[in-house]
Amino acid sequence: MHNLRGEVSSHPYRIWRAKWRASLPRIVLIALILRLGFIAAGHTYRFRSNDANFSFGWEMGRIGESLAAGEGFSNPFNETTGPTAWEPPLYPLLIGEVFRAFGIYSPTSAIVLLAFSSLCSALTCAPIFLIARRCFSEKVAVGSAWAWALLPNVMHWCTRIVWETSFSAFLLAVIFWFSLTMEEREGWKPWADFGALWGFLALTNTSLLAFLPAAGVWVWHRRWRAGKQSLGGVVLAAVLFFACVVPWVVRDYRVFGQWMFIRSNFGEELRLGNGPGANGTWMEYLHPTQNMLEMRRYREMGEIAYVAERKREALAFIREDYGRFLWLDVKRFVYFWAGAPRPGHTSELDFLKNSLFLASSVLAFWGLGRALRKRQPGAWFFLWLMVLVPLVYYFTFVQARYRVPIEPELAILCVYLVLEAEGRRKAA
């Protein structure tokens, strides 16, 4: 019996299948094929045009249109309104270049942009695999990478939405893995790469900079424990980071006459979540693209003055009743992790989506708790990611896509918990 079991376990087919499943290049390739196939089969590159193509990239699409038309980084809405800093520059610049090459709002441009997002999403399997293998095990790494490759909710954002979402998730996952390995790296190049990666992320999704202090302290602390010097590297990383973002900050100052950090619209985001009628969700009916009165105010006042006024309105509402604002924050916390209600959408499908959204959050927090109890490497780093990235949304408003940049790490924790439970069941 012993020999028979040994022969079965070493059967060439079983060995080949195990190696095939654990092959990271194959996982990435299959993930990419599935995403491109979904775009082709679902014709997701055909965006509706009855809204003047606004749903094709929304504000970023409009800015890309202006760039392709030679009007500069401007006009984020449905009218000609002049220069803007409403969005970070990197992804709109990409849209503008694609529009120049393949046509403004053309199906070909849609295919190229969705294919780029799909490539980013597929490549995210790689840092997921590396993070999970370092912090947990090879089995968790393989399971996490396959989960990311195959889950339909992951494919949704890269195959249907022209936005920076999948690109941000990829960059943040790379930074997460890179931070975990910085204690082992030597020389100046890793520090330069660390600063440049954060600079690229800042110009792609500025709100994710909330995680930068934790990443920096984590790297410094791990190297300090290993008896390695970090001061010169920290200075170099900071220089490279600011070298990436300062040109855009200077551009904003030259255009608008005042200093701002990359984006201009925080006051508007704060107002869209806080004001009369606020319930913890996005009050989209107050957005300039949905409200003619607000569009007129934006056009007449100019972007900077308009955003400043919206910020004053939001702060006045908050100061009026701090208890109400705290309750709204609690609701936004729940919506971030359990799924936000969608006005006018009460179908069973929406209930199922939110139930799955909540289930994934519960599994991720459960997995995090187990990782902390078992002192898994990097467990505290996962915790800081889950604490810091959502903070700004608790004070403004919540949308499902805001969680996507940290979904790779959540997927790892979910798979870790499931495999831990399976292992305990088999042991029992």
C-alpha positions, 0 to 999 in steps of 0.5 A: 500500500505504501508503494502504491501511494508513492507511485500515485503521488509521483505520477508524471501527470500529477506532477505536471498538473501541479507545476502547470497550476503553479506556473505564474506566467501561465496564470497571467496569460490565462487571466489576460486571455479571459479578459480580452475574450470578455471584451470581444464576446461582450462588446464592452468597447461599445459605449453608449453615445446618447450622453455625448460619450461621457460614460467613456471615461467620464471626466478623464475621457473629457480631458483626454478629448481636450488633449487630443484636440490640442486644447491642453489639460482642460474641460473635464465636463460637458462644456468648454470650461478651460484648464483643470486640475480635477483629476491626476494627470497620468491616466488622462494623458494616456487617454489623450495619446490613445485618442490621437492615435486611434480616434476620439471616442472611437471603438478602436480607442475603447479596445486599446484602453480596455486592453491596457486595463486588462493587461494591468489586471492580469499582471497584478497576478504577479505581485499577488503571487509574490506577496502571498508567497512571502507572507504565507505560503506557496499554496496561498500564492497559487490560490490567490493568483488564480482567484484574481485571474478568474473572479468575475468581479475583478474582470468587471473593472478592467473590461467595462470601465475606462478609468485608472482603477486597474492600473492603480491596483497594479501599481499599489500591489507592486509597491506593497510587494516592493516594500516587503522586500526592501529590507533585503535590497542593497544599494541606491537603485531600490530606493530610487525605484521606491520613490519613483513608484510612489511618484507614479502612483501619486500622479495616477490616484492621489488618494492612495498616498494615505498609505505612503507614511506607513510604507515608509515607516515599515521599510525603515523599521524593518531595515533598522531591525536588520541593522541596515542604514536607511537615511541616505536611501530615504532622502533619495526616495523622497527626491525621486518622489518629488521629482515626479510630482513637482512638475505637475504642482508647478504647472497647477501653480502657473495655471491657477495662481495658487499652490495645490497638491496635484488635484483641485477637487477635494472640496467638491468631493467633500460637498458631494457627501456632506450637505442637506440630504446627505445619507452616506452615499454620493449625492450625484445630483449635485455634480456639475455634470448632473446639475445645470445650476452647479454647472453654471456656477462652476463655469462662472466662478472658475474651478478653484473658486467653485471648489473652495465655495463647495468646501465652505458649504460642506464644512458649514454643514459638518460644524452645524452638527458633529454628531450627524457627521460622525453618523454619516462617517459610520455609514460610509464605513459600512458602505465601503466594506459592505457595499453602498446602496444604489438609489433606484436599484433594489433588484435581487442581483444588486442584493447578491452583489452587496452580499458577496461584497460584504462576504469578501470583506468579512473573509479578509478581516477574518484572515487578517485577524488570523494572520496577526494572531499567528504572527505571519510576516507582513500581517501588520502591513496588511492592517495598515493598508486596510486602515489608511487607504479608505480613510478619506472616503469615510469623510467624503463618500463611497463608491464600489471602485474605491475599494478596487486598489486594495482588492489584491491584498484582500484576495490574498487574505481571503484565500489564506483564511480559506486554505487555513480552514481547509488545512484545519479540517483535514487535520481534524 
